[in-house]
Amino acid sequence: MVDKVLTANRLTDGISVWLDANGQWSTSLQGALVARHPEAVAALEAIGKRAYAENKVVDVNVIDVQETEGVLWPLRLRERIRAEGPTMEYAPGYPIADPKFIDA
């Protein structure tokens, strides 16, 4: 089974977030709680549905990741961009994504 994490966008500002081991929505993929078996994935899906229903987040998804040398890497390009930031200058406070992370 491929490792998975729960991601969403905060409802308040649209920023990409990941569920961490404390049950909080973090702006860092690297702190995400990783599900490594089907029961854990089902738990993540239930948490995501509840957070959506409570209007905390939108666009809730369980995504595939792999851990390489202690770093989580989303398998889809879309998720790598969401994790690392925009690919072009966007707005103050939003640095451009590291091309090495995006191209991996």
C-alpha angles and dihedrals in degrees: 000000000000116000114253139198133190117245135177142149121261111247093220098060110358094245116153113252138180129208111250131204090267091059092251128128107247129191089221122082089198091068094050123128107248120217113210102174136042095257091055091049090052089051091051091050091051092049090049093051091050093048090049092049089050090053094242097121143007134205092037114189140166105224135193118250137170127208115227120179090339095310123114113228121189110226096219122070091226091059093046089055091047090049097047103034137252121333092227136035105291114165139325110293095026109097121203115264119260104257090215090060093046095046095046 
